[in-house]
Structure formats: structure tokens, C-alpha cells
Amino acid sequence: MVDIERVALLRDGDGWAVDVMLKGGAELRYRYGSETQARYFAAVFSLGPSVLPPASHHVFRRRQKTRRGASPVRAVG
């Protein structure tokens, strides 16, 4: 089991992140594309998993939203 001291949920200009601070002083940062994903994994890390995945080394970019209703689709039934 990994000795986790603290888990913090962060929002910055790049999106959402979870910082996991270990008792030995190490800090791992995991980036997520949405607040929901970040909150879910913050809860998982708080439970104290036995193994932690490698930290994120990339930044998520927001995708442009597609226009809804541009081409109507009819249900076939």
C-alpha cells in the first residue's frame, strides 16, 4: 500500500488536476479533462490504492464544441 499523506483537487488555466502528496515528500500530479474525472480520481487516491499510476506529463487541451442541430437526424423505428 502507498503511504499517501494528502490529496488535493486543483483547477488552473489548463484544466483540472489532482495532487497526491506522499509521506516521503514526493508529489505526483495527475491531469484530467473534466472536474468530474478529477473528483472521481481524488476520491480513489484518498482511499489509498496499493499502486499509483505514473504522473501526468502532458496538458489537456479543450476541444472546440461542435454545433448542435446543424444536420437533423430522424429516428428510424
SEVEX-866675 format. One line per 10 residues: number of its first residue (from 1); for each residue x, y, z of N, C-alpha, C. Coordinates in pm, whole numbers. Layout:
N
NUM> X,Y,Z,X,Y,Z,X,Y,Z  ...;
***
This chain:
77
1> 85,-118,0,0,0,0,89,124,0  50,225,-75,123,351,-86,86,440,32  185,506,92,159,596,204,127,736,153  -1,766,139,-46,895,89,-74,986,209  -12,1104,206,-32,1199,314,-151,1290,288  -163,1337,163,-269,1433,132,-304,1427,-16  -431,1451,-48,-479,1458,-186,-547,1594,-203  -509,1666,-309,-567,1798,-333,-621,1808,-475  -740,1865,-488,-804,1888,-617,-774,2033,-657  -723,2053,-779,-683,2186,-824,-746,2219,-958;
11> -772,2348,-977,-814,2397,-1108,-720,2511,-1146  -663,2503,-1264,-577,2611,-1312,-616,2645,-1454  -538,2724,-1521,-570,2767,-1656,-571,2653,-1757  -509,2541,-1723,-502,2427,-1815,-611,2324,-1791  -690,2338,-1686,-796,2242,-1658,-791,2195,-1513  -816,2068,-1492,-827,2009,-1358,-710,1916,-1331  -667,1915,-1206,-556,1829,-1166,-579,1778,-1025  -516,1665,-994,-516,1609,-860,-370,1595,-819  -335,1656,-705,-201,1642,-650,-207,1538,-539  -116,1441,-546,-106,1338,-443,29,1355,-375;
21> 27,1390,-247,150,1407,-170,175,1280,-89  293,1224,-105,330,1102,-34,403,1138,95  403,1048,192,465,1074,321,615,1097,310  681,1042,210,823,1062,193,858,1198,135  758,1278,100,781,1411,47,761,1422,-104  744,1311,-172,722,1315,-317,581,1365,-347  567,1428,-463,438,1480,-506,413,1438,-650  295,1383,-676,257,1341,-810,136,1423,-852  135,1467,-978,22,1545,-1030,-40,1467,-1146  -172,1453,-1139,-248,1385,-1242,-346,1486,-1303;
31> -346,1499,-1435,-433,1594,-1503,-552,1521,-1564  -667,1588,-1562,-790,1530,-1615,-863,1634,-1700  -943,1584,-1792,-1014,1671,-1884,-1138,1736,-1828  -1189,1686,-1715,-1311,1745,-1659,-1305,1742,-1506  -1387,1825,-1445,-1396,1829,-1299,-1445,1696,-1244  -1540,1634,-1313,-1595,1506,-1269,-1487,1399,-1262  -1405,1389,-1365,-1295,1291,-1365,-1198,1319,-1251  -1163,1445,-1233,-1067,1482,-1129,-1122,1448,-990  -1248,1478,-966,-1308,1447,-835,-1315,1296,-811  -1346,1221,-914,-1353,1076,-901,-1217,1020,-860;
41> -1112,1061,-932,-981,1006,-901,-924,1061,-771  -962,1182,-731,-921,1231,-600,-979,1141,-491  -1104,1100,-509,-1166,1008,-412,-1096,873,-413  -1062,822,-530,-992,694,-539,-857,702,-470  -780,810,-496,-649,826,-433,-663,841,-282  -770,903,-234,-791,919,-91,-813,786,-20  -863,686,-94,-884,553,-35,-753,477,-14  -644,526,-74,-514,464,-53,-492,339,-136  -486,353,-268,-461,236,-353,-323,177,-324  -304,51,-359,-175,-14,-332,-69,26,-433;
51> -109,71,-552,-16,112,-656,-68,241,-719  23,335,-745,-15,458,-813,32,454,-958  -49,504,-1052,-6,511,-1191,101,619,-1207  174,620,-1319,272,726,-1342,203,862,-1349  272,966,-1305,216,1101,-1306,199,1150,-1450  109,1247,-1468,85,1306,-1600,198,1401,-1635  240,1399,-1760,342,1491,-1807,293,1570,-1927  164,1573,-1947,107,1644,-2060,-7,1733,-2013  -48,1822,-2098,-157,1915,-2067,-272,1885,-2162  -391,1873,-2107,-508,1852,-2191,-550,1984,-2253;
61> -583,1981,-2378,-634,2100,-2447,-784,2083,-2463  -855,2191,-2446,-1001,2184,-2462,-1035,2170,-2610  -1130,2082,-2637,-1177,2065,-2774,-1284,2169,-2803  -1291,2211,-2928,-1397,2302,-2966,-1529,2227,-2967  -1632,2293,-2921,-1764,2231,-2919,-1821,2228,-3060  -1886,2118,-3092,-1949,2107,-3223,-2086,2174,-3216  -2129,2221,-3329,-2259,2287,-3334,-2369,2182,-3336  -2462,2197,-3247,-2575,2104,-3244,-2684,2152,-3338  -2753,2057,-3397,-2864,2091,-3482,-2825,2130,-3624  -2698,2114,-3659,-2654,2153,-3793,-2719,2065,-3898;
71> -2728,1935,-3871,-2794,1845,-3965,-2887,1755,-3886  -3017,1776,-3897,-3112,1699,-3818,-3108,1550,-3854  -3126,1469,-3752,-3128,1324,-3769,-3266,1275,-3726  -3327,1193,-3810,-3458,1140,-3776,-3443,997,-3726  -3518,966,-3623,-3515,829,-3568,-3588,736,-3663  -3532,618,-3678,-3594,516,-3762,-3657,414,-3668  -3780,388,-3685,-3839,297,-3587,-3949,224,-3640;
***
